[in-house]
Amino acid sequence: MVTKPPNEGLVFALPKGRILKELRPLLDRVGLTPEPDFDNEKSRALQFRTNHPHITLIRVRSFDVATFVAFGAAHLGVAGNDVLMEFDYPEIYAPLDLGIGRCRLSVAEPVDMANKDDPSRWSHVRVATKYPHVTRRHFAARGVQAECIKLNGAMELAPSLGLCRRIVDLVSTGDTLKANGLVEVEQIAEVTSRLVVNRAAFKTRVEEIGGWIDAFRGPCVPLDLTTADPDFAARFQGLLHAKREMSEDVDAAVAKIVADVKLRGDAAVIEYTNRFDRVTIKDAAELRVSTQEIDEAVAGLSPELLAAIDLAATRIESFHARQMPMDDHYTDAAGVRLGLRWTSVSAAGLYVPGGTAAYPSSVLMNALPAKVAGVDRIVMVVPTPDGVLNAAVMAAAHRAGVTDIYRIGGAQAVAALAHGTQSITPVDKIVGPGNAYVAAAKRQVFGLVGIDSIAGPSEILVVADGTNDPAWIAADLLSQAEHDESAQSILMTDDNAFADKVIAAVEDHLKRLPRAVTAAKSWHDHGAVIRLANLAEAVPLVDAIAPEHLELALDDPDGFANKVRHAGAIFLGRHTPEAIGDYVAGPNHVLPTARTARFSSGLSVFDFLKRTTLVGCDEAALRAIGPAAVTLARAEGLDAHALSVAIRLGGAN
């Protein structure tokens, strides 16, 4: 054991406990092997040699890692962002989220108190916590005064012993809270472990320390879980509840834009469009994209792309046509005529993101169900940064039957679709993806108009056995990872060797992907590999995740699919990559994310249809069922209801 690290060496501070167990495989992958005593949990040693003569590991409390690094006693370390937020050391640089140690920092209180409590009404709170600075900042941002009692452990005892009514602490599964009669009532932050570096050391030893940062970034694999591990349940719950995107607090700014568009109409839309899209629109007539502009944009597209758009549109149209429900009419035993009639909304608005996020396939998937449902007017809004129209998007809109296209985007476009302006007639329903401002605007206009779901980052879950080509499965996982840094790709397999081959194949593909930076961050930060004892274990795990896309690369995909209750879309067999569903299979690729497949479905014709029920009674039918209605109405104290039936039966009493 080392008593004093060499002066020229690097000191790497690591936290004790659970995080160290998750970190250990990463050390192996970057080629950093500590002396054997490092893995002896009973060892009292705190410093350890490694296979690199000039690198020493120190093992300390998680809170102390940040202090050792900030003051230069250690050059690198691994610390949770809960610690970094609490101490907020300017001397620390955190270049990499390792994606391990997932949990959350939350406010908890007794169950009986939580049942009556409303956090939005808090004005003063007294909490026990070892995070007083984070706690005060969190509540101050809400205008709540926080009195913090500093404890370093046994936080759950504080409410029961009358020290305070609430606590702020780390939560993984919630089992400890439950065992002590507590429940989470508010989440402060998602927590993961970060690679941290002393800023001064990084400046003077950039090549050496930067090399280690790159080493951890390169082999930094996704969350690796094994169902046989004793802590699997807790770590799986952490995966389920991990927050993959930070919601921008834009509600106030959006509310101002929506109110302005409602008040000033076209003038407000033009002002915001010129400001945000770097264009110069002078009057409302220029907001609408002309037929000539569409024709000119599409003229430059290759015949191959136009044919692909047409094939996709034909297949999507055909699939959605089979969804159309039939009206129903019948007369029941009492002689009452009953029926159900389906009618479409009159007008639908389709929001299409601009720039690099503009996908013609999404135009087809959103517009064609509306067309099939019989919507008379389909209006598309799409921002055109620097005045540039996306030709493929224009071609898709034309093929899908979009009737009006406006070169506007953002919250102002959603407001114009909902409230209408002097030149834009309002619609009945708004669909389509967008950024935080678009999502907030859709939420704010909901009720005035209908909206589709608020979509989160894309996700895929692949259940595969060891007979698959690892390169195929790796490509499938990356097909969603390249969408967004917050996207999630998960592999479940009963073959450990195959899992390792897929992880290696992902790294190999990343060397050649144009969107490798985005895909790598998604895979490293939010991906997961779940190693099963057998494939039967996968079914309840799949249902718990309720994935947007479920790919079954198995010998009997249909048999497995029949056991699954919760999934947005299921792709059956080794030759059915999820990407085929994104474009040309036919079913809609607008699907529920973030576990909402437990209670919702993908976009369909039903999003643009309404049910109207029909009831018809003649005198005999009314006499057969009317008396029961009178009895029920009087039981509810609604005498006018009772009268409206009784008077037709020949009595007013």
FIDODREN-868731 format. One line per 3 residues: their letters; for each residue x, y, z of C-alpha. Coordinates in Angstrom, 3 decimals, m for minus. Example, Ala and Ser with C-alpha at 12.3 -4.5 7.8 and 13.67 -1.06 7.14 Angstrom:
# FIDODREN-868731
as> 12.300:m4.500:7.800 | 13.670:m1.060:7.140
# end
This chain:
# FIDODREN-868731
mvt> 0.000:0.000:0.000 | 1.099:3.532:m0.775 | 1.890:5.830:2.132
kpp> 2.524:8.873:m0.040 | 1.888:9.198:m3.770 | 4.836:10.315:m5.895
neg> 4.931:14.071:m6.454 | 4.619:13.723:m10.223 | 1.790:11.204:m10.052
lvf> m1.938:11.613:m10.475 | m4.281:10.996:m7.553 | m7.746:9.668:m8.403
alp> m10.384:10.004:m5.634 | m13.165:7.409:m5.643 | m16.259:7.157:m3.407
kgr> m16.838:4.224:m1.089 | m19.933:2.040:m1.205 | m22.454:1.271:m3.943
ilk> m21.046:3.710:m6.485 | m17.629:2.076:m6.267 | m19.186:m1.285:m7.178
elr> m20.765:0.248:m10.285 | m17.534:2.076:m11.095 | m15.308:m1.001:m10.829
pll> m16.099:m2.359:m14.340 | m15.309:1.077:m15.820 | m11.862:1.010:m14.233
drv> m11.236:m2.343:m15.891 | m12.400:m1.072:m19.266 | m10.086:1.946:m19.219
glt> m7.201:m0.286:m18.193 | m6.827:1.023:m14.644 | m6.194:m1.953:m12.363
pep> m5.729:m1.352:m8.619 | m3.710:m3.567:m6.314 | m5.661:m6.589:m4.938
dfd> m6.328:m5.029:m1.530 | m8.521:m2.409:m3.244 | m11.315:m4.974:m3.656
nek> m11.111:m6.126:m0.039 | m14.068:m4.445:1.670 | m12.562:m5.170:5.084
sra> m9.326:m3.364:4.262 | m8.723:m0.179:6.238 | m6.315:1.151:3.607
lqf> m7.303:4.360:1.868 | m4.560:4.634:m0.810 | m3.802:2.044:m3.463
rtn> m1.242:1.512:m6.182 | m2.372:0.709:m9.732 | m0.844:m0.906:m12.809
hph> 0.139:2.643:m13.832 | 3.163:3.590:m11.690 | 2.228:7.251:m11.489
itl> m1.471:6.827:m10.643 | m2.725:6.354:m7.095 | m6.320:5.648:m6.116
irv> m7.760:6.953:m2.857 | m11.016:5.674:m1.414 | m13.016:8.260:0.581
rsf> m16.572:9.235:1.508 | m18.621:10.465:m1.427 | m18.933:13.978:0.033
dva> m15.162:14.167:0.494 | m14.305:13.386:m3.145 | m15.286:16.902:m4.207
tfv> m13.218:18.481:m1.429 | m10.072:16.487:m2.255 | m10.393:17.431:m5.939
afg> m11.336:21.079:m5.350 | m8.317:21.701:m3.129 | m5.909:19.863:m5.431
aah> m5.179:16.946:m3.095 | m6.601:14.744:m5.870 | m6.421:15.538:m9.564
lgv> m9.438:13.522:m10.690 | m12.389:11.913:m8.962 | m15.903:10.518:m9.276
agn> m18.656:12.436:m7.511 | m22.432:12.562:m7.727 | m23.955:15.764:m9.019
dvl> m25.775:15.996:m5.665 | m22.363:16.645:m4.070 | m21.342:19.039:m6.836
mef> m24.572:21.019:m6.444 | m24.174:21.195:m2.665 | m20.595:22.464:m2.605
dyp> m20.570:24.262:m5.974 | m16.766:24.399:m6.020 | m15.547:26.693:m8.855
eiy> m12.266:24.764:m8.817 | m13.989:21.630:m10.129 | m14.649:20.799:m13.788
apl> m17.082:17.915:m14.493 | m16.528:16.907:m18.141 | m18.359:13.592:m18.183
dlg> m21.557:12.026:m16.846 | m20.665:8.381:m16.227 | m24.323:7.350:m16.069
igr> m23.897:5.331:m12.865 | m25.251:5.804:m9.358 | m28.637:6.849:m10.660
crl> m31.047:8.125:m8.011 | m32.898:11.333:m7.183 | m32.807:14.064:m4.570
sva> m36.315:14.448:m3.211 | m38.483:16.008:m0.532 | m40.305:13.430:1.604
epv> m42.813:13.610:4.435 | m45.041:11.236:6.458 | m47.664:9.404:4.413
dma> m50.620:10.653:6.452 | m49.386:14.215:6.055 | m48.790:13.843:2.312
nkd> m52.374:12.714:1.756 | m53.593:16.178:2.838 | m50.612:18.293:1.772
dps> m50.286:20.563:m1.263 | m46.655:21.508:m2.005 | m47.803:24.432:m4.168
rws> m49.174:26.131:m1.041 | m45.990:25.929:1.029 | m44.602:29.271:2.267
hvr> m42.209:27.967:4.940 | m40.688:24.521:5.416 | m38.440:22.982:8.042
vat> m36.416:20.057:6.736 | m33.672:17.709:7.867 | m30.996:17.192:5.224
kyp> m27.323:16.898:4.508 | m27.911:19.163:1.493 | m28.800:22.521:3.097
hvt> m27.460:24.673:0.259 | m29.256:22.763:m2.496 | m32.421:22.696:m0.389
rrh> m32.425:26.440:0.288 | m31.760:27.264:m3.379 | m34.538:24.947:m4.523
faa> m37.163:26.412:m2.210 | m35.967:30.009:m2.694 | m36.599:29.625:m6.434
rgv> m40.210:28.800:m5.517 | m40.503:31.668:m3.069 | m40.547:29.313:m0.081
qae> m38.483:29.964:3.026 | m36.521:26.856:4.052 | m35.159:26.205:7.535
cik> m32.591:23.407:7.270 | m31.403:21.112:10.050 | m28.096:19.520:9.023
lng> m27.913:15.755:9.528 | m25.372:13.369:8.050 | m27.488:10.222:8.311
ame> m30.629:8.539:9.675 | m32.633:11.281:7.997 | m35.803:9.196:8.047
lap> m35.968:9.383:11.851 | m36.358:13.164:11.937 | m40.140:13.386:11.286
slg> m41.057:10.547:13.662 | m39.028:12.078:16.513 | m40.461:15.563:16.010
lcr> m37.238:17.150:14.746 | m38.992:18.379:11.611 | m41.914:17.443:9.374
riv> m40.004:16.901:6.125 | m36.647:15.638:4.888 | m34.563:16.137:1.735
dlv> m32.463:13.103:0.870 | m31.356:10.770:m1.904 | m33.954:8.214:m3.017
stg> m33.297:5.156:m5.134 | m36.218:2.721:m4.782 | m38.135:4.470:m2.007
dtl> m38.063:1.308:0.152 | m36.304:3.024:3.074 | m38.829:5.847:3.008
kan> m41.704:3.375:2.928 | m40.269:1.380:5.817 | m40.251:4.551:7.906
glv> m43.717:5.768:6.941 | m42.512:8.419:4.500 | m43.304:9.183:0.863
eve> m41.786:11.416:m1.819 | m43.782:14.574:m2.479 | m41.397:16.601:m4.641
qia> m38.305:15.848:m6.705 | m35.436:18.342:m6.631 | m32.950:16.765:m9.049
evt> m31.929:13.599:m10.866 | m28.556:12.367:m9.639 | m25.788:10.496:m11.475
srl> m22.050:10.213:m10.894 | m19.670:12.458:m12.847 | m15.974:12.329:m13.657
vvn> m14.554:15.460:m11.983 | m11.218:17.220:m12.496 | m9.296:19.926:m10.673
raa> m9.287:22.896:m13.074 | m5.771:24.049:m12.276 | m4.362:20.547:m12.699
fkt> m6.195:20.188:m16.012 | m4.641:23.385:m17.357 | m1.104:22.352:m16.455
rve> m1.450:18.660:m17.355 | m4.049:18.820:m20.101 | m2.609:16.031:m22.247
eig> m2.301:13.551:m19.395 | m5.623:14.291:m17.689 | m7.390:14.789:m21.024
gwi> m6.246:11.324:m22.031 | m7.992:9.811:m19.038 | m11.139:11.818:m19.745
daf> m11.133:10.445:m23.303 | m10.502:6.934:m21.984 | m13.554:7.079:m19.742
rgp> m15.638:8.668:m22.486 | m14.684:6.000:m25.025 | m15.475:2.805:m23.144
cvp> m18.136:4.377:m20.964 | m20.793:1.735:m21.608 | m24.463:2.035:m20.772
ldl> m25.983:0.861:m17.520 | m25.172:m2.858:m17.249 | m27.702:m4.858:m15.205
tta> m27.966:m8.564:m14.424 | m31.237:m9.923:m13.100 | m29.378:m12.366:m10.848
dpd> m27.636:m9.562:m8.936 | m29.059:m8.887:m5.458 | m29.401:m5.164:m6.165
faa> m31.056:m5.643:m9.574 | m34.528:m4.555:m8.437 | m33.225:m1.294:m7.012
rfq> m31.072:m0.507:m10.031 | m33.909:m1.390:m12.429 | m36.209:0.996:m10.576
gll> m33.526:3.657:m10.954 | m33.526:3.032:m14.711 | m37.321:3.282:m14.870
hak> m37.491:6.584:m13.043 | m34.376:8.264:m14.433 | m35.235:11.642:m15.949
rem> m33.800:11.858:m19.452 | m34.449:15.500:m20.221 | m34.521:18.701:m18.265
sed> m37.683:20.675:m18.933 | m37.021:24.311:m19.581 | m39.126:26.623:m17.460
vda> m40.644:28.541:m20.356 | m44.284:28.767:m19.285 | m44.199:32.494:m18.487
ava> m42.493:33.427:m21.764 | m44.883:31.234:m23.751 | m47.949:32.637:m21.987
kiv> m46.846:36.123:m23.026 | m46.435:35.075:m26.669 | m49.791:33.270:m26.751
adv> m51.577:36.277:m25.238 | m49.860:38.636:m27.679 | m50.896:36.553:m30.708
klr> m54.450:36.354:m29.376 | m54.522:40.149:m29.010 | m52.611:41.356:m32.083
gda> m52.973:38.442:m34.482 | m50.874:38.629:m37.655 | m48.788:41.553:m36.410
avi> m47.536:39.556:m33.443 | m46.902:36.432:m35.541 | m44.876:38.440:m38.066
eyt> m42.857:40.137:m35.329 | m41.885:36.857:m33.622 | m41.216:35.092:m36.934
nrf> m38.835:37.822:m38.129 | m37.065:37.827:m34.760 | m36.598:34.084:m34.310
drv> m36.259:32.817:m37.889 | m34.006:35.576:m39.234 | m36.403:36.456:m42.053
tik> m38.017:39.693:m43.217 | m41.768:39.269:m43.644 | m43.568:42.543:m44.285
daa> m47.228:41.556:m44.448 | m49.530:38.652:m43.647 | m49.794:37.514:m47.261
elr> m46.153:36.399:m47.098 | m46.833:34.027:m44.192 | m48.527:31.516:m46.469
vst> m46.338:29.321:m48.683 | m47.577:29.608:m52.261 | m48.196:26.749:m54.669
qei> m45.426:28.100:m56.867 | m42.923:27.991:m53.995 | m43.871:24.396:m53.236
dea> m43.498:23.386:m56.887 | m40.104:25.073:m57.149 | m38.850:23.432:m53.956
vag> m39.991:19.963:m55.011 | m38.619:20.283:m58.556 | m35.062:19.814:m57.326
lsp> m35.748:16.503:m55.581 | m34.521:13.253:m57.106 | m37.036:10.847:m58.647
ell> m35.799:8.238:m56.158 | m36.740:10.387:m53.146 | m40.119:11.334:m54.630
aai> m40.849:7.644:m55.285 | m39.889:6.763:m51.699 | m42.205:9.455:m50.339
dla> m45.028:8.144:m52.511 | m44.457:4.513:m51.446 | m44.423:5.495:m47.777
atr> m47.549:7.616:m48.183 | m49.432:4.840:m49.984 | m48.618:2.297:m47.278
ies> m49.428:4.685:m44.404 | m52.709:5.648:m46.061 | m53.657:2.013:m46.610
fha> m52.946:0.978:m43.010 | m54.857:3.883:m41.514 | m57.831:3.324:m43.816
rqm> m58.298:m0.058:m42.123 | m58.659:1.730:m38.772 | m61.792:3.590:m39.800
pmd> m64.677:2.542:m37.552 | m68.232:1.833:m38.685 | m71.307:3.671:m37.456
dhy> m73.697:1.475:m35.486 | m77.519:1.632:m35.168 | m79.889:m0.789:m33.466
tda> m83.155:m1.006:m31.504 | m82.971:m2.677:m28.097 | m85.510:m4.870:m26.331
agv> m87.285:m1.865:m24.806 | m87.820:m0.391:m28.279 | m85.244:2.381:m27.815
rlg> m83.305:3.291:m30.958 | m79.593:3.572:m30.119 | m76.603:4.387:m32.253
lrw> m73.041:5.550:m32.513 | m71.861:7.899:m35.257 | m68.273:8.874:m36.074
tsv> m67.416:12.297:m37.516 | m64.080:14.007:m38.067 | m62.893:17.319:m36.714
saa> m63.338:20.114:m39.251 | m59.750:21.370:m39.243 | m56.428:20.053:m37.943
gly> m53.140:21.850:m37.437 | m49.830:20.078:m37.962 | m46.688:21.496:m36.354
vpg> m43.472:20.544:m38.152 | m40.079:21.528:m36.673 | m37.738:23.428:m38.971
gta> m34.042:23.120:m39.689 | m32.280:19.772:m39.220 | m35.226:18.365:m37.240
ayp> m37.619:18.635:m40.205 | m38.517:15.092:m41.272 | m40.795:14.422:m44.267
ssv> m41.749:11.061:m42.746 | m43.259:12.856:m39.739 | m45.333:15.030:m42.077
lmn> m46.780:11.889:m43.654 | m47.407:10.223:m40.290 | m49.233:13.240:m38.857
alp> m51.147:14.447:m41.909 | m52.316:11.220:m43.556 | m54.405:9.944:m40.598
akv> m56.205:13.299:m40.657 | m56.804:12.983:m44.383 | m58.085:9.403:m44.049
agv> m60.365:10.461:m41.168 | m62.005:12.994:m43.491 | m60.673:16.245:m42.038
dri> m61.627:19.023:m44.469 | m58.755:21.409:m43.763 | m55.238:20.317:m42.786
vmv> m52.979:23.252:m41.944 | m49.213:22.873:m41.582 | m46.952:25.362:m39.824
vpt> m43.207:25.047:m40.295 | m40.481:27.562:m39.440 | m38.088:28.416:m42.262
pdg> m34.826:29.605:m40.675 | m33.136:32.128:m42.962 | m36.084:31.750:m45.324
vln> m35.152:28.268:m46.565 | m37.946:25.803:m47.326 | m37.215:22.101:m46.806
aav> m38.076:20.629:m50.209 | m38.679:17.073:m48.932 | m41.083:18.391:m46.297
maa> m42.959:20.345:m48.969 | m43.212:17.219:m51.134 | m44.517:15.147:m48.225
ahr> m47.085:17.813:m47.328 | m48.345:17.955:m50.909 | m48.618:14.153:m51.123
agv> m50.393:13.933:m47.739 | m53.136:16.379:m48.686 | m52.102:19.365:m46.578
tdi> m54.325:22.242:m47.675 | m52.473:25.256:m46.214 | m48.808:25.783:m45.276
yri> m47.538:28.736:m43.226 | m43.868:29.625:m42.717 | m44.158:30.139:m38.971
gga> m43.009:28.191:m35.930 | m42.600:28.269:m32.179 | m45.223:29.183:m29.600
qav> m46.551:31.889:m31.923 | m47.499:29.276:m34.541 | m49.373:27.153:m31.997
aal> m51.176:30.261:m30.734 | m52.146:31.240:m34.292 | m53.554:27.765:m34.966
ahg> m55.549:27.802:m31.730 | m56.831:31.393:m31.607 | m56.666:32.285:m35.275
tqs> m55.459:35.565:m36.734 | m56.680:37.913:m39.432 | m55.196:35.590:m42.085
itp> m55.095:32.184:m40.337 | m58.382:30.453:m39.538 | m58.238:28.524:m36.243
vdk> m58.239:24.720:m36.177 | m59.898:22.183:m33.876 | m56.886:20.010:m33.060
ivg> m53.095:20.494:m33.088 | m50.619:17.632:m33.507 | m46.902:17.311:m34.114
pgn> m43.614:17.472:m32.187 | m41.659:20.549:m31.144 | m39.272:22.029:m28.600
ayv> m40.035:23.131:m25.029 | m41.751:26.325:m26.249 | m44.014:24.420:m28.635
aaa> m44.870:21.828:m25.978 | m45.691:24.548:m23.433 | m47.855:26.392:m25.967
krq> m49.790:23.211:m26.772 | m50.450:22.638:m23.084 | m51.644:26.228:m22.653
vfg> m54.101:26.161:m25.570 | m55.458:22.715:m24.678 | m59.147:23.035:m23.949
lvg> m59.625:25.685:m26.594 | m58.398:23.057:m29.059 | m57.493:19.399:m28.766
ids> m53.860:18.293:m28.829 | m52.001:15.041:m29.253 | m49.594:13.789:m26.590
iag> m46.542:15.785:m25.501 | m43.802:13.548:m26.860 | m40.581:12.881:m24.990
pse> m37.218:11.625:m26.297 | m37.305:8.552:m28.534 | m36.656:5.073:m27.139
ilv> m36.152:1.478:m28.239 | m36.039:m1.808:m26.339 | m34.579:m4.811:m28.167
vad> m35.115:m8.327:m26.810 | m32.637:m10.567:m28.616 | m31.185:m14.044:m28.244
gtn> m27.593:m15.000:m28.991 | m28.262:m16.222:m32.529 | m28.513:m12.667:m33.881
dpa> m25.768:m10.764:m35.675 | m24.429:m8.340:m33.014 | m23.842:m5.686:m35.675
wia> m27.525:m5.756:m36.631 | m28.718:m5.290:m33.072 | m26.126:m2.579:m32.424
adl> m27.368:m0.673:m35.470 | m30.947:m0.950:m34.208 | m29.974:0.475:m30.823
lsq> m28.191:3.392:m32.489 | m31.155:4.088:m34.782 | m32.866:5.774:m31.852
aeh> m29.747:7.025:m30.085 | m28.864:9.236:m33.058 | m32.159:11.140:m32.707
des> m31.332:12.949:m29.503 | m28.829:12.937:m26.643 | m31.782:12.178:m24.356
aqs> m32.970:9.170:m26.401 | m32.780:5.740:m24.792 | m31.736:2.364:m26.207
ilm> m32.016:m0.825:m24.137 | m30.933:m4.384:m24.916 | m32.284:m7.433:m23.090
tdd> m30.651:m10.786:m23.768 | m30.117:m14.159:m22.105 | m26.640:m14.518:m23.640
naf> m23.816:m12.702:m21.799 | m21.256:m13.204:m24.543 | m23.714:m11.818:m27.096
adk> m24.343:m8.764:m24.893 | m20.622:m8.024:m24.830 | m20.426:m8.396:m28.622
via> m23.311:m5.941:m29.094 | m21.612:m3.380:m26.822 | m18.432:m3.735:m28.897
ave> m20.415:m3.465:m32.150 | m22.047:m0.232:m30.966 | m18.613:1.289:m30.349
dhl> m17.506:0.113:m33.783 | m20.536:1.654:m35.547 | m19.983:4.932:m33.695
krl> m16.627:5.345:m35.431 | m18.425:5.814:m38.757 | m21.770:7.456:m37.955
pra> m22.144:11.133:m39.004 | m24.251:11.717:m35.860 | m21.840:9.785:m33.648
vta> m21.499:12.500:m31.005 | m25.239:12.599:m30.362 | m25.643:8.825:m30.552
aks> m22.679:8.167:m28.254 | m23.940:10.522:m25.561 | m27.402:8.966:m25.704
whd> m26.007:5.435:m25.502 | m23.515:6.244:m22.773 | m25.827:8.377:m20.621
hga> m29.196:6.663:m21.026 | m28.634:3.260:m22.639 | m28.820:m0.033:m20.765
vir> m27.954:m3.705:m21.200 | m30.037:m6.117:m19.115 | m28.640:m9.633:m18.827
lan> m31.346:m12.261:m18.231 | m31.206:m15.753:m16.787 | m33.802:m16.689:m19.418
lae> m36.045:m14.909:m21.895 | m39.149:m15.476:m19.751 | m37.727:m12.902:m17.318
avp> m38.023:m10.262:m20.029 | m41.836:m10.118:m20.176 | m42.551:m8.316:m16.875
lvd> m39.521:m6.072:m17.409 | m40.792:m5.077:m20.856 | m44.216:m4.253:m19.427
aia> m42.629:m2.166:m16.679 | m40.620:m0.162:m19.212 | m43.584:0.117:m21.624
peh> m41.272:1.104:m24.491 | m42.116:3.302:m27.428 | m40.537:0.734:m29.789
lel> m40.161:m2.954:m28.879 | m38.046:m5.066:m31.214 | m38.211:m8.864:m30.812
ald> m35.218:m10.509:m32.502 | m36.233:m14.016:m31.426 | m37.123:m17.400:m32.886
dpd> m40.773:m16.982:m31.814 | m41.434:m13.228:m31.778 | m45.197:m13.675:m32.093
gfa> m45.373:m15.901:m29.047 | m43.405:m13.386:m26.991 | m45.456:m10.453:m28.333
nkv> m48.691:m12.143:m27.237 | m47.471:m11.968:m23.625 | m46.633:m8.242:m23.761
rha> m49.292:m5.802:m22.592 | m47.499:m2.420:m22.773 | m45.616:m1.226:m25.873
gai> m46.177:1.527:m28.424 | m45.236:m0.626:m31.422 | m43.792:m4.142:m31.697
flg> m41.407:m5.226:m34.460 | m41.485:m8.968:m35.046 | m38.435:m10.982:m35.996
rht> m34.813:m10.477:m36.960 | m35.622:m8.922:m40.342 | m37.914:m6.219:m38.945
pea> m35.726:m3.355:m37.740 | m37.562:m0.536:m35.996 | m36.435:1.859:m38.737
igd> m38.740:0.117:m41.226 | m41.620:1.315:m39.056 | m40.269:4.850:m39.034
yva> m40.751:5.133:m42.773 | m42.565:2.592:m44.905 | m44.251:m0.199:m42.905
gpn> m47.559:1.661:m42.610 | m48.397:1.937:m38.890 | m47.821:5.341:m37.352
hvl> m44.427:6.233:m35.935 | m45.885:8.851:m33.559 | m45.924:6.696:m30.433
pta> m46.191:7.091:m26.645 | m42.861:7.645:m24.863 | m41.630:7.786:m21.258
rta> m43.657:4.711:m20.164 | m46.960:6.261:m21.305 | m47.628:3.184:m23.462
rfs> m49.084:1.828:m20.204 | m52.179:3.936:m20.854 | m51.990:5.514:m24.317
sgl> m51.555:4.606:m27.974 | m49.868:5.915:m31.085 | m51.368:8.519:m33.400
svf> m54.218:7.185:m35.536 | m57.397:8.200:m37.316 | m59.091:8.153:m33.898
dfl> m57.138:11.276:m32.948 | m59.101:13.137:m35.622 | m62.495:11.482:m35.060
krt> m65.282:12.072:m32.536 | m68.033:9.744:m31.357 | m71.612:10.992:m31.175
tlv> m74.210:8.776:m29.541 | m77.811:8.650:m30.810 | m80.909:7.935:m28.711
gcd> m84.508:7.753:m29.960 | m87.666:6.866:m27.991 | m91.196:6.587:m29.188
eaa> m94.077:6.705:m26.672 | m93.921:2.988:m25.931 | m90.165:3.001:m25.411
lra> m90.386:6.002:m23.091 | m93.067:4.266:m21.018 | m90.830:1.202:m20.754
igp> m87.743:2.940:m19.337 | m88.983:6.404:m18.320 | m90.264:5.578:m14.809
aav> m86.797:4.391:m13.744 | m85.334:7.696:m14.968 | m87.897:9.630:m12.914
tla> m87.021:7.591:m9.811 | m83.290:8.167:m10.235 | m83.695:11.889:m10.915
rae> m85.764:12.377:m7.760 | m83.240:10.349:m5.749 | m80.586:12.822:m6.890
gld> m82.770:15.818:m6.034 | m83.036:16.955:m9.655 | m86.748:17.603:m9.912
aha> m86.660:19.320:m13.306 | m84.989:16.233:m14.730 | m87.743:14.086:m13.319
lsv> m90.413:16.475:m14.585 | m89.103:16.435:m18.167 | m89.737:12.679:m18.317
air> m92.833:12.453:m16.118 | m94.686:15.146:m18.048 | m94.406:13.004:m21.178
lgg> m95.745:10.012:m19.304 | m98.916:11.919:m18.480 | m98.078:13.091:m14.994
an> m96.349:16.140:m13.507 | m95.869:14.712:m10.013
# end
